[in-house]
Amino acid sequence: MAFVSACVAYAAENSISLALEAQDFGRWQQRWIRAKRSVDKLRSGNSASGHDDSEPAEEPEGGSRDQGDPPPAGNQGAAPSFVPQSPPWGRSRLPDRSRSWAIVMGTGHYESAQLPELPAVEANVEAVADTLTTPGLGGFDKDRCTVLLDASDLTSVGSALADATRSVHDVLLFYYSGHSLLDEDGDLYLTLSRSEYTSPYFTAVSFTRLAKELVNTGADHTVIILDCDFAGRALRTGAVGNNTFVLCATGPTSPALAPHNERFTAFTGDFLYALRGGLAPHELDEALPLDWIYAHVARQAENKERPRPQRLSTGDTGQLALTRVVPSEPTDT
């Protein structure tokens, strides 16, 4: 994966045209998984027969988050310009705190050497949960916000989700940060601390199944925010229902970014900035709808030449707000 990232970046820097398939990191990940399974099977057969003629190989690091989308050559593939517009502020509203719930989940530490550590995930989870539940800013109560950091297995995730969604009626929010994996069909899986690169079915969370569970809770509105590689694949699933808003850190073929010199991952850093008002007018005292949040993070990503976020919005959920902007005090210059 690191080699493919370097090749794509080199081609972009030298204006070498590549087919879209060659730049699809998801396809490369699927090919690597198939190849590794074949090699493991061959090694297992050799071991059973009492000899092994293969040389020990270094395991490639999976799902790199340190490589972003390569700079586009010319205007081909360039991201459109996103300028946050003034939405119809009067229509936006915060969740009903007594009838809503937030689930903030992230995995930054892994037992498998094939999945690199993501130290920024812990900061992501803490800051997102804090922002969503800060009185006067966030739209959720602290005692109605479930935090899942470095969950190890599907059972613990399922139990936490069941407890959290049992009493939600207005807004259900789910946020995830961490590595993601793809199965042989290209479906998206969210990793846990014990996830294995070559067996996502039993060691990681299927996004399709997760989305179905979220939209079937009876909540009036569902908000899903994904900060992981290939997050845009979530927009392809048929599990997303009515009155749902899905915000993805990147497209279906690109890895996400976790800059080593930044506290948060690239997308979540911009997302948190937007939740706290971002570039909104300083005198504004209003709830910021999700449509505005998306436009803001997309513009930030464009300005920084980072992967462009994607979204899907059904019903009127785009007018729902997660936080309220507090007007800042005027300062002397």
C-alpha positions as CSV (number, residue, x, y, z in Angstrom):
1,M,0.0,0.0,0.0
2,A,2.9,2.4,0.8
3,F,4.5,1.5,-2.6
4,V,1.2,2.2,-4.5
5,S,0.8,5.5,-2.6
6,A,4.3,6.6,-3.6
7,C,3.7,5.6,-7.3
8,V,0.5,7.5,-7.5
9,A,2.1,10.6,-5.9
10,Y,5.1,10.4,-8.2
11,A,2.8,10.2,-11.2
12,A,0.8,13.3,-10.1
13,E,4.0,15.3,-9.4
14,N,5.3,14.5,-12.9
15,S,2.0,15.0,-14.8
16,I,1.8,11.3,-15.7
17,S,-1.7,10.2,-16.5
18,L,-3.0,7.2,-14.6
19,A,-6.2,5.2,-15.1
20,L,-8.7,5.7,-12.3
21,E,-8.5,2.0,-11.4
22,A,-4.8,2.4,-10.7
23,Q,-5.5,5.2,-8.2
24,D,-8.2,3.2,-6.4
25,F,-6.5,2.3,-3.1
26,G,-9.4,0.1,-2.2
27,R,-8.8,-2.2,-5.2
28,W,-5.1,-2.4,-4.2
29,Q,-6.1,-3.4,-0.7
30,Q,-8.4,-6.1,-1.9
31,R,-5.7,-7.5,-4.2
32,W,-3.2,-7.5,-1.4
33,I,-5.7,-9.4,0.8
34,R,-6.2,-12.1,-1.9
35,A,-2.5,-12.4,-2.5
36,K,-1.7,-12.7,1.2
37,R,-4.4,-15.4,1.7
38,S,-2.8,-17.4,-1.2
39,V,0.7,-17.0,0.3
40,D,-0.5,-18.0,3.8
41,K,-2.2,-21.1,2.3
42,L,1.0,-22.1,0.5
43,R,3.1,-21.6,3.6
44,S,0.7,-23.6,5.6
45,G,0.9,-26.5,3.1
46,N,4.7,-26.4,3.1
47,S,4.8,-26.3,6.9
48,A,2.5,-29.4,7.0
49,S,4.8,-31.3,4.6
50,G,7.8,-30.5,6.8
51,H,9.7,-27.9,4.7
52,D,9.3,-24.3,3.7
53,D,11.3,-23.0,0.7
54,S,9.9,-19.5,0.9
55,E,11.9,-16.5,2.1
56,P,10.5,-14.7,5.2
57,A,8.8,-11.5,3.9
58,E,8.1,-8.3,5.7
59,E,4.4,-7.5,6.2
60,P,3.4,-4.3,4.5
61,E,1.7,-1.7,6.6
62,G,-2.0,-1.8,5.9
63,G,-4.4,1.1,5.3
64,S,-2.0,4.0,5.4
65,R,-3.5,7.2,6.7
66,D,-0.3,9.1,6.1
67,Q,-0.8,9.4,2.3
68,G,-3.5,11.7,1.0
69,D,-5.0,12.2,-2.5
70,P,-2.2,13.2,-4.9
71,P,-2.3,16.7,-6.3
72,P,-4.4,16.6,-9.5
73,A,-2.7,17.1,-12.8
74,G,-4.1,20.2,-14.4
75,N,-7.8,20.5,-13.7
76,Q,-8.5,16.9,-14.2
77,G,-10.0,15.5,-11.0
78,A,-9.8,18.8,-9.2
79,A,-12.2,19.3,-6.3
80,P,-14.9,21.8,-6.9
81,S,-14.8,25.0,-4.9
82,F,-17.0,24.8,-1.8
83,V,-17.9,28.1,-0.3
84,P,-20.0,28.0,2.9
85,Q,-23.2,29.7,2.1
86,S,-25.6,31.3,4.5
87,P,-28.3,28.6,5.1
88,P,-31.8,29.3,6.2
89,W,-30.8,29.7,9.8
90,G,-34.4,29.9,11.1
91,R,-35.0,26.3,10.0
92,S,-32.1,24.7,11.8
93,R,-32.5,23.2,15.3
94,L,-30.5,21.3,17.9
95,P,-31.5,17.8,19.0
96,D,-34.0,17.3,21.8
97,R,-31.5,16.4,24.5
98,S,-33.9,14.2,26.5
99,R,-34.8,12.1,23.4
100,S,-31.4,12.0,21.6
101,W,-28.2,10.0,21.9
102,A,-24.6,10.2,20.6
103,I,-22.3,7.3,20.1
104,V,-18.6,8.3,19.7
105,M,-16.4,5.4,18.7
106,G,-12.7,5.1,17.7
107,T,-9.9,2.6,17.5
108,G,-6.3,3.8,17.6
109,H,-4.5,0.8,19.1
110,Y,-4.2,-2.6,17.4
111,E,-2.9,-6.0,18.3
112,S,-2.1,-6.8,14.6
113,A,1.2,-5.5,13.3
114,Q,-0.5,-5.0,9.9
115,L,-2.6,-2.2,11.3
116,P,-0.5,0.8,12.3
117,E,-1.2,2.6,15.5
118,L,-3.2,5.9,15.2
119,P,-2.5,7.9,18.4
120,A,-4.7,10.8,17.2
121,V,-7.8,8.7,17.5
122,E,-7.9,9.0,21.3
123,A,-7.8,12.8,21.0
124,N,-10.5,12.7,18.3
125,V,-12.9,10.7,20.4
126,E,-12.3,12.8,23.6
127,A,-12.7,16.1,21.8
128,V,-15.8,15.1,19.7
129,A,-17.6,13.7,22.8
130,D,-16.7,16.8,24.8
131,T,-17.8,19.2,22.0
132,L,-21.1,17.5,21.6
133,T,-21.9,17.5,25.3
134,T,-20.5,20.9,26.5
135,P,-23.4,22.9,28.0
136,G,-24.2,25.9,25.9
137,L,-22.4,24.5,22.9
138,G,-23.3,20.8,22.2
139,G,-26.7,19.4,21.5
140,F,-26.4,16.2,23.6
141,D,-26.4,15.4,27.3
142,K,-23.2,13.9,28.7
143,D,-25.1,11.0,30.3
144,R,-26.7,10.3,26.9
145,C,-23.3,10.0,25.1
146,T,-21.7,6.6,24.8
147,V,-17.9,6.6,24.2
148,L,-16.3,3.4,22.8
149,L,-12.5,3.7,22.6
150,D,-10.4,0.7,21.4
151,A,-13.3,-1.8,21.6
152,S,-11.9,-5.3,21.1
153,D,-14.8,-7.5,19.8
154,L,-18.2,-7.3,18.1
155,T,-20.1,-8.4,21.2
156,S,-19.0,-5.4,23.2
157,V,-19.8,-3.1,20.4
158,G,-23.2,-4.7,19.9
159,S,-24.1,-4.5,23.6
160,A,-23.1,-0.8,23.8
161,L,-25.1,0.1,20.7
162,A,-28.1,-1.8,22.1
163,D,-28.0,0.1,25.4
164,A,-27.5,3.4,23.7
165,T,-30.3,3.1,21.2
166,R,-32.9,1.7,23.5
167,S,-34.3,5.1,24.5
168,V,-33.5,7.3,21.5
169,H,-36.4,8.9,19.6
170,D,-35.3,12.3,18.1
171,V,-31.6,12.2,16.9
172,L,-29.1,9.3,16.9
173,L,-25.5,10.3,16.1
174,F,-22.7,7.8,15.4
175,Y,-19.1,8.9,14.9
176,Y,-16.2,6.6,14.1
177,S,-12.5,7.2,13.7
178,G,-9.8,4.6,12.9
179,H,-8.7,2.2,10.2
180,S,-11.2,0.6,7.9
181,L,-10.9,-2.6,5.9
182,L,-12.6,-3.9,2.7
183,D,-13.8,-7.4,2.1
184,E,-13.5,-9.2,-1.3
185,D,-16.7,-7.5,-2.5
186,G,-15.4,-4.0,-1.6
187,D,-17.8,-3.6,1.4
188,L,-16.6,-1.3,4.2
189,Y,-15.6,-2.6,7.7
190,L,-14.7,-0.5,10.8
191,T,-11.8,-1.9,12.7
192,L,-11.6,-2.9,16.3
193,S,-8.4,-3.4,18.4
194,R,-8.3,-7.1,17.5
195,S,-9.2,-6.7,13.9
196,E,-7.3,-8.8,11.3
197,Y,-6.5,-7.5,7.9
198,T,-7.5,-10.7,6.1
199,S,-10.6,-11.6,8.1
200,P,-12.8,-8.5,8.5
201,Y,-16.0,-10.6,8.6
202,F,-15.5,-11.8,12.2
203,T,-13.0,-9.2,13.6
204,A,-14.4,-5.8,12.4
205,V,-17.8,-4.1,12.2
206,S,-19.6,-4.3,8.9
207,F,-20.8,-0.8,8.0
208,T,-23.8,-2.1,6.1
209,R,-25.1,-4.0,9.1
210,L,-24.2,-1.2,11.5
211,A,-26.2,1.3,9.3
212,K,-29.2,-0.9,9.3
213,E,-29.1,-1.2,13.0
214,L,-28.8,2.6,13.4
215,V,-31.7,3.5,11.1
216,N,-34.0,0.9,12.6
217,T,-33.8,2.3,16.1
218,G,-36.9,4.4,15.7
219,A,-35.0,7.7,15.8
220,D,-36.5,10.5,13.8
221,H,-33.0,11.5,12.4
222,T,-29.8,9.5,12.1
223,V,-26.4,11.2,11.7
224,I,-23.3,9.1,10.7
225,I,-19.8,10.6,10.6
226,L,-16.9,8.4,9.4
227,D,-13.2,9.4,9.7
228,C,-11.5,6.4,8.1
229,D,-10.0,5.1,4.8
230,F,-12.4,4.6,1.9
231,A,-15.3,6.2,4.0
232,G,-17.1,7.2,0.8
233,R,-18.1,3.6,0.3
234,A,-20.6,4.1,3.0
235,L,-22.6,6.2,0.6
236,R,-23.0,3.2,-1.8
237,T,-24.9,1.0,0.7
238,G,-28.6,0.6,0.5
239,A,-28.8,0.6,4.3
240,V,-29.0,4.4,4.6
241,G,-32.6,5.3,5.2
242,N,-34.8,8.3,5.3
243,N,-33.9,11.4,7.4
244,T,-30.2,10.3,7.5
245,F,-27.1,12.4,7.1
246,V,-23.8,10.7,6.4
247,L,-20.5,12.7,6.4
248,C,-17.4,10.9,5.2
249,A,-13.8,12.0,5.6
250,T,-12.8,10.9,2.1
251,G,-14.1,9.2,-1.1
252,P,-14.5,5.5,-1.8
253,T,-11.1,5.0,-3.3
254,S,-8.8,7.2,-1.0
255,P,-7.2,6.8,2.4
256,A,-7.7,9.4,5.0
257,L,-5.0,11.5,6.7
258,A,-3.5,11.4,10.1
259,P,-0.6,14.0,10.0
260,H,2.1,13.1,12.6
261,N,2.5,16.8,13.6
262,E,-1.2,17.4,14.4
263,R,-3.2,16.5,17.5
264,F,-6.2,15.3,15.5
265,T,-6.6,13.5,12.3
266,A,-7.0,15.8,9.3
267,F,-10.8,15.5,8.9
268,T,-11.7,15.5,12.5
269,G,-9.6,18.5,13.2
270,D,-11.5,20.4,10.5
271,F,-14.8,18.9,11.7
272,L,-14.2,20.1,15.3
273,Y,-13.3,23.6,14.1
274,A,-16.6,23.7,12.2
275,L,-18.6,22.5,15.2
276,R,-17.2,25.4,17.2
277,G,-18.1,28.0,14.6
278,G,-15.2,27.9,12.2
279,L,-15.5,30.8,9.8
280,A,-19.1,31.7,10.8
281,P,-19.7,35.4,11.4
282,H,-18.4,36.2,14.9
283,E,-21.6,37.9,16.0
284,L,-23.7,34.9,15.1
285,D,-25.6,33.2,17.9
286,E,-27.3,30.3,16.1
287,A,-27.3,26.5,15.6
288,L,-25.1,25.5,12.6
289,P,-26.9,23.0,10.3
290,L,-25.1,19.9,9.0
291,D,-25.2,21.3,5.5
292,W,-23.1,24.2,6.6
293,I,-20.7,22.0,8.5
294,Y,-20.2,19.9,5.4
295,A,-19.5,23.0,3.2
296,H,-17.1,24.3,5.8
297,V,-15.0,21.1,6.2
298,A,-15.0,20.6,2.4
299,R,-13.6,24.2,1.9
300,Q,-11.0,23.6,4.6
301,A,-9.9,20.4,2.9
302,E,-9.7,22.1,-0.5
303,N,-7.6,24.9,0.9
304,K,-5.2,22.5,2.5
305,E,-5.1,20.2,-0.6
306,R,-6.4,17.2,1.4
307,P,-8.9,14.5,0.6
308,R,-12.3,16.0,-0.1
309,P,-15.1,14.9,2.3
310,Q,-18.3,13.5,0.9
311,R,-21.9,13.4,2.2
312,L,-25.3,11.9,1.7
313,S,-28.4,13.7,3.0
314,T,-32.0,12.4,2.9
315,G,-35.1,14.2,4.1
316,D,-34.4,17.4,6.0
317,T,-31.6,16.1,8.2
318,G,-29.1,18.5,6.5
319,Q,-30.8,21.3,8.5
320,L,-30.2,19.6,11.8
321,A,-27.5,21.1,14.0
322,L,-25.2,19.4,16.5
323,T,-23.8,22.6,18.2
324,R,-24.7,26.2,18.7
325,V,-22.3,29.0,17.8
326,V,-21.5,31.3,20.8
327,P,-20.7,34.8,19.6
328,S,-17.1,35.8,20.3
329,E,-16.2,38.9,22.2
330,P,-14.9,41.8,20.1
331,T,-11.1,42.2,20.4
332,D,-8.9,45.2,20.0
333,T,-6.5,45.2,17.0
